[in-house]
Amino acid sequence: MDLGIKGKRALVCASSKGLGLGCAEALAGAGVDLVMNARGAEALETAAADIRARFGVDVVTVAADVTTPEGQAEVLKAAEGVDILVTNAGGPPPGLWSDWDREDFIKALDANMLTPIALMKALLPGMMEKGWGRVVNITSQSVKAPIPVLGLSNSARAGLTGYVAGTSRQVAGSGVTINNLQPGIHATDRAVSLDTGVADAQGISLDEAKANRCATIPAGRYGTREEFGATCAFLCSQHAGFIVGQNILLDGGATNSTM
C-alpha cells in the first residue's frame, strides 16, 4: 500500500533502537525524511547511517535528552516545520507505591507526559497552518490496564492520554490527527531488561523468564519493532485522517478486555 507520505518530514524521538527505531524505519520505507533523536550519539549515528543506506531518505540526527528543556530546544530547532511527530521516551523504574516520593513523580511526568505535550505544543501550529499533520505518541498497555509495579508510568502515561483525548479533537478540523500507540511486550532491550530482572528474582534462566512471559500472551510471542513501526507508519499515512484521539493496543492479546 502506498501510504501517500513520500517527501514528508518526521521527528521520531528515542529512535536509535527499539520501538522508536521501528517507527523511523517504517516511515523511511514510505519515503519520509527524518529527524532522529536519542541520547546516545554512537547508537544514533549507526541507526541513521543504516536508514540512509537502505532507504535513501534524508536523515538529520540530534543527540540530546529530549526530556530536558535544553534537549527539547535542540531537537525542535532541527525539526522546525515537520509534518509528523512521533514521541517516545523510556519509562520510569518499577517499584511499589510506598517507594515513590514527589520528585519521583515529577521525573516521570517530565519524561512521559510533559515532554510529549511540549513537543506537540511547539509543532502543532505549523501542521495546522499547512492543513496536514500527524502525531503518534508511544505510550503503554498500562494505560489500558494498569501494571501495579509501574505506578509511575501508569500515572504519567494516563495523564498524557487524557491530554490527547481533548487536544486531538480540537486540531482535527485543521487536518491534524493525534493518536497513541500502546505497546505490550516487544523484542527490544527493554524486554531483555525486564526478563533479566525476573530471572534474577526467581532464580531461573533468561530463556525461562521469557517463556513464562510468552505463556501469558495469547499470540504466544513478543511483538517485533517492524510490526510496531508499520502500525505507526499507517497512522501517519494519508489513509488515517479519520482516526482521531484513539489508543491502539499492540500487545498480542495480553490485555483481557472487550474494548
Wavefront OBJ file of the C-alpha trace (Angstrom):
o trace
v 0.000 0.000 0.000
v 1.236 3.472 -0.892
v 0.978 5.442 2.343
v 0.987 8.734 0.454
v 3.585 10.423 2.662
v 6.694 10.323 0.470
v 8.594 13.580 0.859
v 7.095 14.421 4.254
v 9.398 15.107 7.219
v 9.112 13.420 10.606
v 10.639 13.868 14.035
v 10.999 10.496 15.741
v 12.147 10.638 19.365
v 14.212 7.935 21.091
v 14.759 6.325 17.689
v 18.245 4.828 17.868
v 16.834 1.426 18.862
v 13.703 -0.410 19.963
v 10.226 0.748 19.066
v 11.368 4.238 18.103
v 13.782 2.759 15.586
v 10.997 0.551 14.233
v 8.896 3.662 13.613
v 11.787 5.504 11.964
v 12.489 2.553 9.652
v 8.855 2.189 8.625
v 8.486 5.897 7.897
v 11.730 5.921 5.920
v 10.427 2.940 3.966
v 7.462 5.111 2.984
v 9.811 7.825 1.712
v 9.682 10.124 4.739
v 12.743 12.232 5.585
v 13.690 12.015 9.239
v 14.924 13.963 12.221
v 16.098 11.211 14.561
v 16.732 11.860 18.233
v 18.280 9.815 21.029
v 20.562 10.414 23.991
v 23.403 8.168 22.818
v 25.250 9.672 19.847
v 27.034 6.493 18.743
v 23.934 4.301 18.508
v 22.000 7.147 16.911
v 24.564 7.716 14.165
v 24.764 3.981 13.463
v 20.985 3.729 13.090
v 20.811 6.851 10.929
v 23.561 5.635 8.598
v 21.776 2.323 8.148
v 18.479 4.038 7.313
v 20.138 6.382 4.813
v 21.802 3.425 3.094
v 18.689 1.254 2.950
v 16.003 3.810 2.121
v 17.795 6.771 0.534
v 15.998 9.382 2.640
v 17.481 12.440 4.289
v 18.230 11.895 7.975
v 19.227 14.590 10.469
v 20.407 13.415 13.880
v 20.139 15.212 17.203
v 21.866 13.529 20.143
v 20.133 15.091 23.145
v 17.944 14.249 26.108
v 14.549 15.393 24.848
v 13.110 15.268 28.379
v 15.171 18.338 29.337
v 14.422 21.931 28.253
v 17.847 22.173 26.607
v 17.338 18.938 24.714
v 13.882 19.972 23.572
v 15.187 23.267 22.242
v 17.904 21.499 20.252
v 15.504 18.932 18.820
v 12.826 21.489 17.949
v 15.342 23.670 16.132
v 16.221 20.758 13.842
v 12.583 19.660 13.487
v 11.036 23.011 12.606
v 8.283 22.551 10.050
v 7.989 18.752 10.291
v 4.765 17.119 9.129
v 4.914 14.141 11.501
v 5.811 13.834 15.180
v 6.425 10.526 16.942
v 7.000 10.998 20.675
v 8.766 8.367 22.714
v 10.770 8.144 25.927
v 11.882 5.352 28.216
v 9.594 4.557 31.105
v 10.378 5.272 34.762
v 11.675 2.483 37.009
v 9.359 -0.088 38.597
v 8.632 -0.233 42.291
v 5.903 -0.208 44.950
v 3.527 2.613 45.836
v 5.414 3.124 49.077
v 8.732 3.659 47.271
v 7.879 6.883 45.428
v 8.080 10.463 46.599
v 7.072 13.691 44.917
v 10.332 14.011 42.979
v 9.898 10.539 41.511
v 6.517 11.555 40.125
v 7.879 14.838 38.797
v 10.580 12.987 36.855
v 8.021 10.555 35.445
v 5.681 13.365 34.434
v 8.517 15.327 32.818
v 9.595 12.366 30.700
v 6.329 10.653 29.807
v 3.713 13.408 29.907
v 5.120 16.935 29.847
v 7.771 16.297 27.186
v 5.295 14.973 24.576
v 2.961 17.857 25.417
v 5.767 20.397 24.950
v 6.699 18.907 21.571
v 3.079 18.916 20.424
v 2.567 22.491 21.586
v 5.608 23.590 19.598
v 4.903 21.682 16.372
v 1.108 21.543 16.081
v 0.685 25.180 14.959
v 2.887 24.605 11.909
v 0.979 21.466 10.973
v -2.349 23.255 11.383
v -1.185 26.142 9.225
v -0.302 23.685 6.434
v -3.606 21.850 6.885
v -1.957 18.444 7.401
v -0.117 16.728 10.211
v 0.233 13.507 12.157
v 1.218 12.931 15.786
v 1.717 9.481 17.264
v 2.606 9.099 20.937
v 4.151 5.828 22.089
v 2.597 5.188 25.487
v 1.974 1.755 27.070
v -0.540 -1.025 27.537
v -0.523 0.068 31.193
v -2.834 2.939 30.213
v -5.464 0.353 29.305
v -4.762 -1.994 32.206
v -2.510 -0.571 34.951
v 0.547 -2.613 35.910
v 0.981 -2.498 39.719
v 4.782 -2.232 39.773
v 4.732 0.526 37.129
v 2.756 3.098 39.087
v 4.917 5.988 37.909
v 4.417 5.030 34.280
v 0.706 4.332 34.797
v 0.212 7.827 36.167
v 2.251 9.811 33.671
v 1.059 7.999 30.563
v -2.570 8.134 31.655
v -2.170 11.887 32.055
v -0.821 12.178 28.511
v -3.718 10.077 27.239
v -6.206 12.439 28.842
v -4.479 15.434 27.283
v -4.554 13.827 23.846
v -8.237 12.936 24.190
v -9.155 16.603 24.378
v -6.466 18.177 22.203
v -6.852 15.757 19.288
v -10.447 16.827 18.808
v -9.512 20.496 18.809
v -6.981 20.180 15.982
v -8.653 17.522 13.809
v -10.554 20.147 11.814
v -7.223 21.528 10.624
v -6.223 18.204 9.063
v -4.045 17.137 12.004
v -4.541 13.838 13.803
v -3.160 12.782 17.186
v -3.268 9.153 18.298
v -1.497 6.913 20.792
v 0.123 3.515 20.366
v 0.019 1.291 23.466
v 2.732 -1.372 23.212
v 2.775 -4.542 25.211
v 5.985 -6.546 25.443
v 8.162 -6.373 22.337
v 11.508 -7.946 21.499
v 13.645 -4.940 22.476
v 16.348 -4.130 25.006
v 13.575 -3.176 27.430
v 12.194 -6.725 27.267
v 15.634 -8.164 27.948
v 15.986 -5.881 30.959
v 12.578 -6.856 32.328
v 13.173 -10.573 31.766
v 16.613 -10.351 33.360
v 15.055 -8.801 36.457
v 12.505 -11.603 36.663
v 15.173 -14.260 36.092
v 17.352 -12.862 38.858
v 14.453 -12.510 41.277
v 13.104 -16.021 40.664
v 16.441 -17.807 40.205
v 15.606 -19.009 36.701
v 17.290 -18.617 33.326
v 16.609 -15.726 30.959
v 15.042 -18.140 28.454
v 12.722 -19.493 31.140
v 11.684 -15.998 32.149
v 10.876 -15.161 28.532
v 8.970 -18.417 28.031
v 6.909 -17.769 31.147
v 6.005 -14.292 29.908
v 5.160 -15.577 26.419
v 2.761 -18.041 28.030
v 0.679 -15.081 29.260
v 0.333 -13.669 25.722
v -2.360 -15.235 23.504
v -0.164 -14.676 20.431
v 2.493 -16.775 22.200
v 5.374 -14.454 21.400
v 6.789 -10.973 21.783
v 5.981 -8.277 19.255
v 8.611 -7.018 16.813
v 9.769 -3.492 16.181
v 8.944 -3.971 12.486
v 5.246 -4.656 13.022
v 5.034 -1.882 15.601
v 6.673 0.524 13.162
v 4.293 -0.493 10.380
v 1.314 0.396 12.587
v 2.869 3.759 13.388
v 3.503 4.466 9.715
v -0.114 3.676 8.848
v -1.359 6.124 11.494
v 0.909 8.715 9.867
v -0.392 7.964 6.375
v -2.907 9.688 4.138
v -5.302 6.807 4.866
v -5.590 7.555 8.598
v -7.096 11.035 8.502
v -10.337 9.854 10.095
v -8.626 8.203 13.091
v -8.653 10.820 15.831
v -7.765 10.566 19.518
v -7.545 6.778 19.551
v -5.440 4.392 21.645
v -4.218 1.447 19.594
v -3.201 -1.556 21.693
v -0.370 -3.734 20.337
v 0.074 -6.452 22.930
v -0.650 -9.788 21.231
v -3.934 -10.036 23.139
v -2.334 -9.897 26.581
v -4.779 -7.304 27.895
v -8.064 -9.088 28.528
v -10.675 -6.506 27.609
v -13.698 -6.176 25.332
v -12.807 -2.604 24.297
l 1 2 3 4 5 6 7 8 9 10 11 12 13 14 15 16 17 18 19 20 21 22 23 24 25 26 27 28 29 30 31 32 33 34 35 36 37 38 39 40 41 42 43 44 45 46 47 48 49 50 51 52 53 54 55 56 57 58 59 60 61 62 63 64 65 66 67 68 69 70 71 72 73 74 75 76 77 78 79 80 81 82 83 84 85 86 87 88 89 90 91 92 93 94 95 96 97 98 99 100 101 102 103 104 105 106 107 108 109 110 111 112 113 114 115 116 117 118 119 120 121 122 123 124 125 126 127 128 129 130 131 132 133 134 135 136 137 138 139 140 141 142 143 144 145 146 147 148 149 150 151 152 153 154 155 156 157 158 159 160 161 162 163 164 165 166 167 168 169 170 171 172 173 174 175 176 177 178 179 180 181 182 183 184 185 186 187 188 189 190 191 192 193 194 195 196 197 198 199 200 201 202 203 204 205 206 207 208 209 210 211 212 213 214 215 216 217 218 219 220 221 222 223 224 225 226 227 228 229 230 231 232 233 234 235 236 237 238 239 240 241 242 243 244 245 246 247 248 249 250 251 252 253 254 255 256 257 258 259
